Amino acid sequence: MKVSGNYSDLWKAIIRPPRDPYTLESLGKRKYVRKDIDLMNPDAWTLRCSHFLPHNYESIKTKLPCVIYMHGNCSSRLEALPCVNILLPLNITVFAFDFSGCGQSQGEFVTLGWKEKEDLQTVINYLRSTDMVSLIGLWGRSMGAVTSILQAARDPSIAGMVLDSPFSNLNKLSLELAKTHTKIPALIAKIVQKLIRKSIMSRTKLDIEKLNPIEYVDKCFIPSLFVTAKGDDFVRPHHGEQLFDKYSGDKNMISVEGDHNSDRPFFMMDSVAIFFHNVLQCDQLPRELDDDEENLMNNDDFMDFRLDKVFERQHQEQEREQLLLSVQDKLDLNQQEDEDYRRALLESLDYHQEEKMKEKVVDQFFYQLEHCWQEKENLPEILDAELRHLDQYFKDEEKESIKSLALQRRNSLKAFPMNRQSSQKEVFGEVDLNQQLQSLEI
């Protein structure tokens, strides 16, 4: 959210940001089961909740792990939808809800974690009462991340947490907002801060000087993955870094591009998937669950988030970094030359990885169609229909080349039935990155 220079906008930015309006239809197509639930928190406010489950959950006799997703202060459970795509392929269910005062839940104000931890406790109590859930993980962003920390300090049974952009000290945060988002002179910023504190306390009974997550992290021993955004000017990265430094449990940190509300990059979502796969002990789930979910996970919407795809992307990122480091170590460049060379090398790597991805897609495409090449006379129509699914990879002229090659391939198979070794190398050729780098002239 944006904060203008008015005093009232400062306290509203903390406890009464605009609600996130949405409809239930916005919560996604039913390629999974979404169970909508109303719960009541200790203040008698109704919390609107959704539990995202595998399509065949009623027939599953095994308890499944669950990740509770918690949104930021001006968001809603709608924010959890990308998490569903990531976690359901791992047989992890996702529970999302609107904090009181947010989305479709009742309530007038938010308290940036102070009272929200009671909303979370209400959800945890419900999940444990269903006898459907094994281990529970927490994934929070901004206010949701702070709520997770406060909960973890009193509930060591939580299996793991992802903490995206938490603040370390609300008093410090309000002072930073006053300085950076208003025209108030620095000399009187602390006076304005005291007024903000008084306004918030009169409306919510929250004393912002007492909401200090930094005082709780040394009591937390739950494995945690911290996330900060380099361009975040609302909760600056130093908040997350300070929390990370003082955190007592197993921990790791990811720094991403973007600001407080930016979509998170693929590599971060991959890291989250691997993190929850480990802490929620997904490898201990019955093997037959993978077979039950096969049709769902082969759906295009979920394919990118299968664990094998996740590990493949992580491996590619590691290879890129190792290659860059090994090349840079051999060069004697000044800082500007080093940056220019790194940029050029990354562009080259991205191009070659894209070409290798195309090769793989074509290989899979030919493999899937090969069983019907000799039997189907309407192969051109089949190819046109299938190639429409590859728009994200290929231009129109490239798809025409693939279609032409497929028709040639079918004709050759008719003449030589035993020659069935399809190869993407016929279309794009093979690229050896190491050989390409060795041939560079410095």
N, C-alpha and C positions, 0 to 999 in steps of 0.2 A: 504494500500500500504506500501511497505518497502522503507526506505530511506537509501541510502548509505552514505559514508563519504565525497563525493565530494561536493564542494560548489554549483555547478550548480544544483545538485539534491535537494538542500535545497529549493531554490526558485521555482524549478519545482514542488516540493511536494505541494507547496501552490497554485500556479496559473496555472501549466501545468502538472497535473498528467496524466498518460496514460488514454486514452478513454476506455470505456467498449464496445468492439465490440459485436454485436448481430444481429440477423435477426428478421424480424417481426414474423416468425413462432415461435420464442422463447417466444413470449408473451402469449403463452398458447393456449389450446384447446378451441373451441368455445362452452363452456357450459354456456356462457353468450354472450352478444353482445359487441364487441369491436369496437368502432367507432374511426378510426384514423383521426387525424386532424393536419393541419399545421397552425401555428399562426406566426405572425411577431412581434418581440419585438421592443422597441423604437430605437434600434441601427440597425434596418432593417435586423437582423439575423432571419432565419427561425427556429422555435421551433417545433420539432416533438412530437406530443402528442397522447394520447390514452384515451378515455373515456369508462370505463367499466360499462355496464348497464344491468339491468335484461333482460332476453330473450324476454319478451313481452312489452318492454318499449314503443313501438309505440302505444299500446292500453291503456296505463296508462294515465289517465287524471289528476292525482295528481302530483304536483311538489314534487320531492324527494330530500332529503338532499344529499350533496356531500362532500367527503373528498378529498382534493388535496394532493397527496403524492409527497414529494420532496426528492431526493436521495442525497448521499454524493458526494464528489468532484471527485472521480474516478469511479463513478457508472453511472447508467442510469435508465430509467423508468422500466426496467426489475425488479428492486428491489421491485417494488410495487405489484408483483403478489401474495405474501402471504397475503397482505392486502385485495386483492379482495375476497379471500376465507373467510376472517373474516367479511367483511363489507356488501357484497351483501346479505347474509342471513338476515341482519337487514334492508333490503330495503334502504341501503345507497350506492349510486353510488361512483365510484372511478375515479378520474382524475389524470393521471400520465403523466409526460413529461420529456424530456431531457433538462436540463439547457443549455443555450448557451455555446458552448465550450465542451459539453459532448455528449456521445452517438452518435446519428444520427443528432443532431441539428448543425446548423452552429455556427461559432465563434471560436476564437483561444485560448483564455484564460478563466479561471474562476477567480472569485474574492471573493469566500467564503462567499457570501451573499450580498456584497455591491451592485453589479449590478444585481445579481440574483433576488433581490426583485422586479426589474422592469419586469423580466420574469414572476414572480408570479402575479404581477398586471395585466399583459397582459392576463394571464389565468383567473383570477377572472373576469375581464371585459368581456371576452368571455362567461363565464358561466352565468353571470347575463344577458347577451344579449339574451340567448337562451330561456328564460322563462320556462326552464325545472327544474330549481334548486331552492330549498327553502333555507335552512340554509347551510352554508359552514364551514367546519372544515379543519384544516391544520395538516398534519403529516409529520414531517421532521426529517431526520437523518443527524447528523454532519453539513455539509454546509446547508442542507435543514432545519435543526432545527434553525440555525442562521437566515436564510432567513425568517422563520416564525416569529421570535422575531421582526425583523426589520419591517416586515409588520404589525404585531399586534400593534406596537407602533403608527401607523398612521391610522389603520383601525379597530375601535372598533366593527364593525359589524360581525367580525369573531366569530363563536359560541364557538369554543374550539380548543385547540392545543395539540398535542403530540410532545414532544421535546426530541429526542433521541441523546444524546452525543453532545450537543452544546458546543462551547468554549466560554469563558467569555471575552477574550481579545486576539486579534490576535498577538499583539506585544509580549505578554507573551508566547503565544503558539509557535511562531517562535523561541524565546529564548530557550524554553524547547526542541524543536526539535534539535536545534544546539547543546545543551548540551548532549542530550541522544542518538542521532542517528549519531553522528560524533565523530572523534578522536580529535576534536579541543579542546585545553586546555580551562578550564573554564575562565581563565584570559582574553582570547581574544574573548570569545563567544559574548560579546556585540559588539565588532568591526565587527564580522561576521554578527551579526544581522543588523547593519547599512548598510552593503553591500547588504544584502537580501532586506532590505527596498528600497534601491536605485534601485536594479534590477527590483523589482516588480513595482515600481512607473513608471519607464521608459517604461515598456511594457503595463501597464494597467491603469495608472493614479490613481491607488489605493494606498493610504497612509496607511500602515498597522497600524500605530499608531492611526488612527481614527476609525478603525473597532473594536469597543468595545461594544459588546452586553450587558455587565454589566451596561452600561449607559442608556440602553433603557428599561430594565425590570421593573423599577419603574414607567414607563408610560404605562405598560400593565396591563389590568384588565380583560382579557379574561381567563376563566377557563383553566388550563393547567396541563398536566401530564408529569413530567420530568422523563427521564430514563438515568441512568449511568451504565457503565460496569466496574466491579471490576478490570478486567485485562487490561483495556484500557491504552496503553502506548503511544498513539498518541494524543488523547484529554483526559487527565487524569480526573478522577472523580471529583476532586476538582473544575473544571470549572463549571460543572453542579450544584454542591452543592452551589457554590457562587451565581450563577444565581437564584437558587431556594430560597435562603435566602433573596434575595433582591426583589424578584418578588412580585408585588402588588396585583395581582388577586388571586382568589381561586386556590389552587395548591395542588399537591400531588407528591410524588417521589417514584420511583421503582429502586432498585439496583439489577442488574442481573449478573450472572456469564458470563465469556467470555471477549473478547477484542473488539476493535473498530468495527471490521467487522464480528463478530460472528453472527450466526443465533440467533434470540431472542427466549427465552423459551416460552412454552405454557402459563404459568401463566401470563406472561407479555402481550401476545397477547389477553388473556381473559380480562385482566384489560383494555386494549385499547378498546375492543369491548363494554364493559359495559360503559366506559367513553363516547364514541361517541353515544351510545344508549341514554344516558341521556342528553348530551349537545345539540344533534341534535333533541331532542324531538321525537324520533321514536315512542313512545307510543301514539303520537297524530295522526299518520298516519291512513288512513282508514283501517278498519279491513279486507276488501276484498283483500287487497294487500297480506296478509299472505296466503290466499287461492290461489291467482294467482301464488305465488312462491312455492307452496307446492311441485310440481314435481321437480323443480330445487333443492330445499333445501334437498330433500330426497336423492339426488345423494350422493354417497360415498365421493366425493371430498369436499362437503359442510357440511356433517352431523356433523362433529366435531365442527363446528362453529355456529350452531344454538344456540340461546340465552339460551335455556334450558340446553344445554350441557355446555355452558360457566359457567352459575351459578352453575351447578352441580360440575364442577371442582373447582371453587372458594370455594364452601362449603367444599369439601374434604380437600383442603389446610388449611382452617381455623380449621377444626376438628383436623387435624394432629398437628398444632401448639398448640392448646389448650390442647390436650392430652399430648404433650411433656412437656409443662409448668407445667401442674398439677402433672405429675409424678416427674419431676425434683424438684419441690417445696417440695416434701415429702422425698427427699433423701438428705443425708449428704455426698457429694462426693467432692473430690478435683477436680481441673480443668481437669487433664488428665482423671480421672475416669468419670467425667461428659461428656467429649467429646466422650470417648469410649462407654459409655452407650447410649448417644444420637445417635451415629452412628448405634449401634446394634438395637436400638428401631426403628429408621427410616427404616432400612432394613426389620425388621419384619412387620412394617406398610405397606411398599411397597409391600411385598409379599402378605399380606392379602387383600390389595386393589386390587391387580392383580387378586387374586382368586375371589373376589366379582365381578369384572368386567367380568370375565369368566362366572360366574353364570348368570349375567344379559344378556350377549350375547347369552348363551344357551337358556335362557328363551324366549328371543325375537325370536330366531331361531325356536324353537318349535312352538311358537304362529303363526308365519308366515306360517309354513308348515302344521299346523294341519287341515286346511280346505280341503287339498287334500289327506290326508293320506289314507282315506278309498276308495277314488275314483280312485286314480292313481295306476296302477299295476307296473309302472316303477319307483317306489319310490327309489330304490338304485341309479339309474342314476341321479335322481333329487337331491338326497342327495350329491352325489359326486360333482355335479356342484355347489351347494350352499356352500358346505364346502370349496371349493377352495377360497372363499371370506374371510375365517376366518383364513388365514395363519398367520396373525399378532398376533392372540390370542392363537393358539393351535399348538402343535406339531402333527406329523402324527399319532402317536399312540392315542393321545387324540381325534383326529377327527374320528378315527376308532371306538373308544368307543362311541362317540356321534351317529355315524351312526348305530351301533349295537343297542343302546338304542332306537333310533327312529324306527327301524324296529320292535323291541319288543313292543314298544308303539302302533304301528299301529295294530299289531296282537291282543293286549289287547283291543283296541278300537273296533275291529271287534266283539270280544266276549262280551264286555260290553260297548255298545254305550253310556251309560249315564256317564261313568267314564271318563270325559274329563278334569280333573284338572291336567295339566302338572306342574311339579316342578323341577327347577334346583337343588334342594337339593338332588335328587336321584343320581346326578352325582358327585357333589363336596362337599355336606354338607354345613352347615351354620356356619359362624365364628362370634363370638361375641367378638369384640376387647376389650371392657371393662372387660369382664370376663377373657380373656387371660391375660390382664395386672395385674388383681387382683391376678392371680395364679402365677405370677412371684415370685421367691424366691430371695430376695436381700441379 
